[in-house]
Amino acid sequence: MKNEKKIIFFSLIVFIGIILLEIFINIYLKKTSSILLSQIDKAKLYVENEQWNDAKIIINDTCNKWKNIEEKWALITNHHEIDNITISLKSAQEFINSSQKPDSLSSLANLKHFISHIPKMEKLLLENIF
């Protein structure tokens, strides 16, 4: 009987730990994705107004932020999703550098979709578990 209580107590502690870890991960993903998404929105605004130098600065800054975030996201999420973000970011950067408005806007839209998809996908919901 004593061992059963210890097992139940230990299992409960592990379960609570997993839930707390998931909550902290979700908060981190939301925070970092919102940083990236605000950068993308700025870049999109600059591209729409054909302010290419400002767009280049923002997209280069976004690439630098992504390099730091990417390492941590790789521990949390699917590597295929990370690859999609990296590819879209590089495409957007190249299109902005060559001042191609439609292609830049398209790449930025793809990038925004992939980044906003990650926190939704990693959220602790029954549909994400099964």
N, CA, C and O of each residue as an XYZ file, in Angstrom:
520
protein
N       0.814     -1.194      0.000
C       0.000      0.000      0.000
C       0.860      1.261      0.000
O       0.537      2.245     -0.666
N       1.958      1.222      0.754
C       2.841      2.362      0.849
C       3.507      2.633     -0.495
O       3.633      3.786     -0.908
N       3.937      1.558     -1.184
C       4.565      1.711     -2.491
C       3.589      2.245     -3.532
O       3.975      3.019     -4.409
N       2.343      1.841     -3.440
C       1.337      2.312     -4.390
C       1.128      3.818     -4.264
O       0.947      4.503     -5.270
N       1.150      4.335     -3.045
C       1.006      5.771     -2.826
C       2.192      6.523     -3.415
O       2.034      7.588     -4.013
N       3.383      5.955     -3.238
C       4.578      6.585     -3.800
C       4.500      6.619     -5.327
O       4.850      7.625     -5.945
N       4.050      5.545     -5.924
C       3.943      5.470     -7.379
C       2.909      6.477     -7.879
O       3.153      7.183     -8.858
N       1.776      6.543     -7.224
C       0.731      7.490     -7.619
C       1.226      8.923     -7.453
O       1.015      9.758     -8.332
N       1.883      9.213     -6.331
C       2.409     10.549     -6.082
C       3.447     10.920     -7.136
O       3.405     12.020     -7.686
N       4.373     10.015     -7.422
C       5.409     10.262     -8.432
C       4.784     10.479     -9.813
O       5.202     11.372    -10.550
N       3.799      9.675    -10.159
C       3.116      9.813    -11.453
C       2.411     11.165    -11.560
O       2.433     11.801    -12.614
N       1.801     11.587    -10.489
C       1.117     12.871    -10.462
C       2.115     14.023    -10.640
O       1.857     14.970    -11.383
N       3.237     13.928     -9.959
C       4.283     14.959    -10.076
C       4.794     15.021    -11.516
O       4.957     16.115    -12.056
N       5.048     13.891    -12.140
C       5.517     13.851    -13.531
C       4.468     14.451    -14.455
O       4.799     15.242    -15.338
N       3.210     14.083    -14.262
C       2.123     14.599    -15.089
C       2.032     16.124    -14.980
O       1.935     16.814    -15.995
N       2.062     16.641    -13.771
C       2.007     18.092    -13.559
C       3.218     18.768    -14.197
O       3.095     19.839    -14.790
N       4.386     18.142    -14.075
C       5.597     18.679    -14.706
C       5.466     18.773    -16.216
O       5.880     19.763    -16.819
N       4.901     17.763    -16.818
C       4.705     17.760    -18.274
C       3.745     18.873    -18.686
O       3.991     19.581    -19.663
N       2.670     19.024    -17.950
C       1.695     20.079    -18.256
C       2.335     21.463    -18.117
O       2.145     22.318    -18.980
N       3.086     21.688    -17.045
C       3.751     22.980    -16.846
C       4.775     23.254    -17.942
O       4.877     24.378    -18.435
N       5.532     22.229    -18.321
C       6.513     22.382    -19.392
C       5.815     22.763    -20.697
O       6.294     23.632    -21.425
N       4.710     22.131    -20.988
C       3.945     22.434    -22.206
C       3.438     23.871    -22.180
O       3.447     24.544    -23.211
N       3.001     24.347    -21.031
C       2.524     25.725    -20.908
C       3.666     26.705    -21.173
O       3.486     27.676    -21.907
N       4.828     26.466    -20.590
C       5.977     27.346    -20.807
C       6.435     27.318    -22.258
O       6.799     28.356    -22.810
N       6.421     26.157    -22.875
C       6.793     26.039    -24.286
C       5.824     26.844    -25.148
O       6.246     27.554    -26.061
N       4.536     26.736    -24.861
C       3.545     27.461    -25.646
C       3.707     28.964    -25.491
O       3.580     29.702    -26.468
N       3.983     29.425    -24.291
C       4.216     30.855    -24.057
C       5.433     31.322    -24.846
O       5.404     32.385    -25.466
N       6.500     30.532    -24.824
C       7.721     30.874    -25.562
C       7.451     30.927    -27.066
O       7.904     31.853    -27.739
N       6.730     29.958    -27.595
C       6.431     29.928    -29.024
C       5.584     31.139    -29.432
O       5.829     31.749    -30.472
N       4.600     31.478    -28.618
C       3.768     32.639    -28.931
C       4.591     33.926    -28.921
O       4.442     34.779    -29.796
N       5.459     34.051    -27.918
C       6.276     35.256    -27.781
C       7.226     35.407    -28.965
O       7.292     36.475    -29.574
N       7.956     34.355    -29.290
C       8.932     34.447    -30.373
C       8.261     34.550    -31.738
O       8.758     35.249    -32.621
N       7.143     33.863    -31.916
C       6.457     33.970    -33.210
C       5.882     35.373    -33.396
O       5.880     35.892    -34.513
N       5.397     35.992    -32.330
C       4.867     37.354    -32.464
C       5.973     38.344    -32.828
O       5.730     39.303    -33.561
N       7.179     38.118    -32.323
C       8.318     38.968    -32.700
C       8.580     38.845    -34.197
O       8.723     39.847    -34.898
N       8.641     37.602    -34.678
C       8.896     37.375    -36.100
C       7.758     37.904    -36.967
O       8.003     38.494    -38.020
N       6.529     37.699    -36.535
C       5.384     38.143    -37.321
C       5.324     39.669    -37.430
O       4.940     40.200    -38.472
N       5.696     40.362    -36.377
C       5.707     41.832    -36.448
C       6.786     42.309    -37.422
O       6.595     43.297    -38.131
N       7.918     41.603    -37.453
C       8.976     41.923    -38.416
C       8.474     41.716    -39.849
O       8.724     42.540    -40.728
N       7.774     40.623    -40.069
C       7.254     40.313    -41.399
C       6.230     41.359    -41.831
O       6.213     41.780    -42.988
N       5.378     41.776    -40.897
C       4.386     42.814    -41.221
C       5.065     44.123    -41.607
O       4.611     44.808    -42.524
N       6.144     44.478    -40.921
C       6.894     45.687    -41.271
C       7.499     45.543    -42.663
O       7.416     46.454    -43.487
N       8.108     44.387    -42.912
C       8.714     44.161    -44.223
C       7.658     44.236    -45.320
O       7.901     44.816    -46.378
N       6.499     43.658    -45.077
C       5.416     43.682    -46.060
C       4.989     45.115    -46.357
O       4.769     45.472    -47.515
N       4.873     45.923    -45.334
C       4.492     47.324    -45.506
C       5.522     48.071    -46.351
O       5.164     48.844    -47.240
N       6.792     47.837    -46.070
C       7.856     48.472    -46.847
C       7.838     48.002    -48.302
O       8.030     48.803    -49.217
N       7.610     46.721    -48.513
C       7.558     46.193    -49.880
C       6.367     46.792    -50.628
O       6.501     47.196    -51.783
N       5.219     46.850    -49.987
C       4.027     47.422    -50.628
C       4.254     48.867    -51.052
O       3.749     49.309    -52.084
N       5.019     49.598    -50.246
C       5.328     50.999    -50.549
C       6.625     51.149    -51.351
O       7.086     52.261    -51.606
N       7.197     50.017    -51.739
C       8.439     49.961    -52.522
C       9.586     50.722    -51.861
O      10.376     51.389    -52.529
N       9.658     50.609    -50.556
C      10.774     51.160    -49.790
C      11.779     50.021    -49.592
O      11.862     49.436    -48.512
N      12.525     49.723    -50.629
C      13.341     48.519    -50.683
C      14.473     48.510    -49.670
O      14.787     47.458    -49.112
N      15.100     49.667    -49.417
C      16.196     49.694    -48.440
C      15.706     49.364    -47.034
O      16.352     48.615    -46.301
N      14.558     49.931    -46.668
C      13.975     49.631    -45.351
C      13.552     48.165    -45.264
O      13.733     47.517    -44.233
N      12.985     47.649    -46.364
C      12.577     46.242    -46.394
C      13.787     45.321    -46.249
O      13.711     44.298    -45.569
N      14.896     45.679    -46.883
C      16.131     44.872    -46.781
C      16.642     44.851    -45.345
O      17.055     43.808    -44.837
N      16.609     46.001    -44.704
C      17.080     46.087    -43.314
C      16.219     45.198    -42.410
O      16.737     44.447    -41.584
N      14.906     45.295    -42.579
C      13.995     44.503    -41.742
C      14.162     43.015    -42.002
O      14.212     42.230    -41.054
N      14.249     42.610    -43.260
C      14.350     41.177    -43.561
C      15.691     40.621    -43.094
O      15.759     39.470    -42.662
N      16.761     41.416    -43.172
C      18.060     40.955    -42.649
C      18.023     40.825    -41.130
O      18.595     39.892    -40.567
N      17.353     41.757    -40.476
C      17.183     41.685    -39.026
C      16.345     40.458    -38.643
O      16.619     39.788    -37.648
N      15.330     40.186    -39.447
C      14.487     39.012    -39.210
C      15.299     37.729    -39.359
O      15.130     36.792    -38.579
N      16.173     37.685    -40.350
C      17.050     36.509    -40.535
C      17.940     36.296    -39.312
O      18.132     35.165    -38.867
N      18.474     37.376    -38.779
C      19.318     37.265    -37.586
C      18.520     36.793    -36.378
O      18.988     35.950    -35.612
N      17.322     37.329    -36.205
C      16.469     36.882    -35.100
C      16.108     35.406    -35.276
O      16.094     34.644    -34.309
N      15.817     35.012    -36.510
C      15.445     33.628    -36.788
C      16.585     32.666    -36.451
O      16.330     31.573    -35.947
N      17.819     33.044    -36.715
C      18.960     32.173    -36.404
C      18.993     31.836    -34.914
O      19.291     30.703    -34.538
N      18.693     32.804    -34.080
C      18.667     32.563    -32.627
C      17.459     31.734    -32.209
O      17.571     30.837    -31.374
N      16.320     32.038    -32.787
C      15.091     31.345    -32.429
C      15.089     29.913    -32.960
O      14.606     28.997    -32.294
N      15.625     29.730    -34.150
C      15.597     28.426    -34.829
C      16.195     27.308    -33.981
O      15.650     26.205    -33.930
N      17.303     27.585    -33.322
C      17.966     26.567    -32.497
C      17.053     26.069    -31.380
O      17.023     24.877    -31.076
N      16.326     26.973    -30.785
C      15.441     26.596    -29.678
C      14.176     25.913    -30.194
O      13.691     24.952    -29.596
N      13.649     26.417    -31.308
C      12.462     25.791    -31.885
C      12.752     24.377    -32.354
O      11.863     23.525    -32.346
N      13.988     24.119    -32.764
C      14.355     22.776    -33.238
C      14.204     21.740    -32.131
O      13.979     20.564    -32.418
N      14.321     22.147    -30.888
C      14.136     21.232    -29.763
C      12.660     20.943    -29.498
O      12.318     19.938    -28.876
N      11.799     21.826    -29.971
C      10.388     21.774    -29.618
C       9.511     21.217    -30.725
O       8.555     20.488    -30.461
N       9.833     21.558    -31.954
C       8.888     21.307    -33.040
C       9.503     20.485    -34.172
O      10.687     20.147    -34.161
N       8.660     20.185    -35.133
C       9.007     19.379    -36.287
C      10.052     20.100    -37.159
O       9.899     21.284    -37.457
N      11.084     19.400    -37.555
C      12.148     20.009    -38.357
C      11.664     20.382    -39.752
O      12.211     21.293    -40.372
N      10.660     19.698    -40.246
C      10.100     20.035    -41.556
C       9.499     21.437    -41.528
O       9.647     22.199    -42.483
N       8.828     21.772    -40.444
C       8.245     23.107    -40.295
C       9.344     24.172    -40.230
O       9.208     25.250    -40.810
N      10.405     23.869    -39.536
C      11.527     24.800    -39.433
C      12.169     25.006    -40.799
O      12.526     26.128    -41.158
N      12.316     23.931    -41.556
C      12.860     24.036    -42.910
C      11.974     24.915    -43.786
O      12.483     25.724    -44.562
N      10.668     24.768    -43.674
C       9.741     25.603    -44.445
C       9.931     27.085    -44.118
O       9.915     27.928    -45.014
N      10.108     27.394    -42.852
C      10.326     28.784    -42.437
C      11.640     29.303    -42.999
O      11.698     30.413    -43.529
N      12.692     28.505    -42.885
C      14.010     28.927    -43.371
C      13.985     29.161    -44.874
O      14.519     30.160    -45.357
N      13.375     28.254    -45.610
C      13.301     28.392    -47.067
C      12.496     29.636    -47.454
O      12.913     30.398    -48.327
N      11.358     29.840    -46.816
C      10.531     31.015    -47.117
C      11.242     32.307    -46.758
O      11.133     33.303    -47.473
N      11.963     32.290    -45.657
C      12.704     33.480    -45.240
C      13.809     33.810    -46.231
O      13.998     34.972    -46.593
N      14.533     32.800    -46.668
C      15.600     33.018    -47.657
C      15.027     33.495    -48.984
O      15.602     34.365    -49.637
N      13.886     32.922    -49.383
C      13.235     33.362    -50.621
C      12.808     34.819    -50.514
O      13.049     35.615    -51.422
N      12.183     35.155    -49.418
C      11.747     36.540    -49.216
C      12.931     37.490    -49.248
O      12.865     38.567    -49.842
N      14.002     37.084    -48.610
C      15.200     37.920    -48.574
C      15.742     38.151    -49.989
O      16.098     39.277    -50.337
N      15.806     37.115    -50.789
C      16.318     37.250    -52.155
C      15.392     38.093    -53.024
O      15.855     38.925    -53.805
N      14.095     37.880    -52.890
C      13.148     38.661    -53.688
C      13.174     40.132    -53.288
O      13.067     41.010    -54.145
N      13.313     40.404    -52.004
C      13.408     41.796    -51.548
C      14.712     42.417    -52.032
O      14.729     43.569    -52.466
N      15.800     41.663    -51.961
C      17.082     42.186    -52.430
C      17.063     42.513    -53.921
O      17.770     43.414    -54.371
N      16.255     41.782    -54.684
C      16.173     42.051    -56.126
C      14.953     42.918    -56.478
O      14.623     43.082    -57.652
N      14.294     43.465    -55.464
C      13.167     44.400    -55.629
C      12.040     43.835    -56.489
O      11.528     44.517    -57.378
N      11.663     42.612    -56.228
C      10.557     41.968    -56.950
C       9.327     41.959    -56.038
O       9.186     41.102    -55.165
N       8.465     42.911    -56.257
C       7.331     43.137    -55.366
C       6.381     41.939    -55.246
O       6.134     41.491    -54.127
N       5.834     41.398    -56.349
C       4.875     40.291    -56.193
C       5.491     39.054    -55.529
O       4.871     38.428    -54.669
N       6.705     38.716    -55.935
C       7.363     37.540    -55.355
C       7.715     37.765    -53.887
O       7.620     36.848    -53.071
N       8.119     38.988    -53.559
C       8.425     39.319    -52.164
C       7.192     39.173    -51.292
O       7.247     38.578    -50.216
N       6.074     39.723    -51.765
C       4.829     39.646    -50.989
C       4.356     38.205    -50.837
O       3.851     37.819    -49.783
N       4.520     37.418    -51.887
C       4.132     36.009    -51.829
C       4.984     35.250    -50.810
O       4.453     34.480    -50.010
N       6.288     35.462    -50.836
C       7.177     34.781    -49.887
C       6.904     35.214    -48.455
O       6.943     34.396    -47.535
N       6.629     36.487    -48.269
C       6.317     36.974    -46.927
C       5.006     36.381    -46.417
O       4.879     36.078    -45.230
N       4.035     36.216    -47.310
C       2.760     35.593    -46.910
C       2.975     34.135    -46.512
O       2.409     33.672    -45.522
N       3.794     33.408    -47.285
C       4.115     32.022    -46.926
C       4.827     31.955    -45.585
O       4.513     31.117    -44.740
N       5.776     32.837    -45.405
C       6.546     32.886    -44.162
C       5.633     33.163    -42.974
O       5.757     32.529    -41.926
N       4.732     34.095    -43.139
C       3.792     34.429    -42.066
C       2.917     33.230    -41.718
O       2.652     32.962    -40.546
N       2.476     32.517    -42.741
C       1.654     31.322    -42.507
C       2.425     30.268    -41.718
O       1.911     29.735    -40.735
N       3.639     29.967    -42.133
C       4.417     28.923    -41.468
C       4.725     29.290    -40.018
O       4.658     28.436    -39.134
N       5.058     30.546    -39.775
C       5.401     30.967    -38.409
C       4.163     30.955    -37.509
O       4.237     30.504    -36.366
N       3.034     31.443    -38.008
C       1.835     31.478    -37.173
C       1.256     30.076    -36.955
O       0.492     29.855    -36.015
N       1.620     29.144    -37.819
C       1.121     27.769    -37.716
C       1.779     27.000    -36.558
O       1.143     26.135    -35.956
N       3.023     27.302    -36.248
C       3.780     26.549    -35.234
C       3.121     26.604    -33.852
O       2.866     25.543    -33.281
N       2.831     27.781    -33.282
C       2.211     27.784    -31.945
C       0.868     27.057    -31.911
O       0.526     26.429    -30.910
N       0.108     27.142    -33.001
C      -1.175     26.441    -33.053
C      -0.955     24.932    -33.057
O      -1.684     24.184    -32.406
N       0.056     24.501    -33.796
C       0.328     23.074    -33.932
C       0.866     22.466    -32.628
O       0.602     21.301    -32.332
N       1.609     23.242    -31.864
C       2.238     22.733    -30.647
C       1.385     22.920    -29.402
O       1.767     22.482    -28.317
N       0.244     23.560    -29.546
C      -0.637     23.795    -28.404
C      -1.161     22.466    -27.868
O      -1.431     21.546    -28.641
N      -1.303     22.366    -26.570
C      -1.786     21.151    -25.929
C      -3.305     21.055    -26.088
O      -4.066     21.574    -25.272
N      -3.719     20.382    -27.152
C      -5.135     20.152    -27.443
C      -5.318     18.691    -27.804
O      -4.385     18.037    -28.271
N      -6.503     18.188    -27.591
C      -6.772     16.787    -27.950
C      -6.530     16.531    -29.423
O      -6.005     15.477    -29.781
N      -6.902     17.473    -30.297
C      -6.707     17.260    -31.726
C      -5.235     17.189    -32.098
O      -4.892     16.559    -33.098
N      -4.354     17.814    -31.326
C      -2.920     17.747    -31.597
C      -2.286     16.492    -31.016
O      -1.193     16.106    -31.431
N      -2.944     15.858    -30.078
C      -2.416     14.650    -29.457
C      -2.733     13.431    -30.304
O      -1.890     12.550    -30.473
N      -3.947     13.379    -30.836
C      -4.369     12.215    -31.607
C      -4.142     12.394    -33.063
O      -4.446     11.498    -33.850
